[in-house]
Amino acid sequence: MKRVPYEIRVGPLLNQKKMRLVLAESCTGGLVGNLITNIAASSDYYLGSVTAYAYEAKEALLGVRHETLMQYGAVSRPTVLEMAAGARRSLAGDIPLDTIIGVSISGIAGPGGGLPEKPVGTVWFGMSTVDGDWAWRCLFHGDRVQNKRYAARTALKLVIAYLTGKLPPETPFT
């Protein structure tokens, strides 16, 4: 039996819960937004995204504090938490914040850029909702394009997990 892609599954769940989704994408470069907008009527539940690749964009568009980026780097728990909350604030418009889920992604897609403590394939995900804020770290083992695809799917999978009450435990702060 063929599995229904996450980008198809997420819309009905968001509509059912009367929730909207916003994204703050870095290493995925807008791929999650692309997957979502491939689905007809996604404007019913998807408000938009900010693709903030550089530090300056994370600060200016999402309100990530300069001190956070300098102390922890872009690929970190504190940064993705600020990105997710910033996406909710910046893209809400007149929509109540308590109906918006903010998801952020920041990682090292490769092939370069890795460090011993943050190897290539390290991706942090953040989520900000009315119920709280969470962050998870994953390590993917593909090439650059594969790592971006894995990260995009994981972001959608986390939204589905939140909407179905099955969020995984957070990654401890490291």
HELIX and SHEET records of a PDB file:
HELIX    1   1 TYR A    6  LYS A   17  1                                  12    
HELIX    2   2 LEU A   31  THR A   37  1                                   7    
HELIX    3   3 SER A   42  ASP A   44  5                                   3    
HELIX    4   4 TYR A   55  LEU A   62  1                                   8    
HELIX    5   5 HIS A   66  TYR A   72  1                                   7    
HELIX    6   6 ARG A   77  LEU A   91  1                                  15    
HELIX    7   7 LEU A   97  THR A   99  5                                   3    
HELIX    8   8 ARG A  144  LEU A  163  1                                  20    
SHEET    1   A 5 TYR A  46  THR A  51  0                                        
SHEET    2   A 5 ARG A  20  GLU A  25  1                                        
SHEET    3   A 5 ILE A 100  GLY A 107  1                                        
SHEET    4   A 5 THR A 122  THR A 129 -1                                        
SHEET    5   A 5 GLY A 132  LEU A 139 -1                                        
END                                                                             
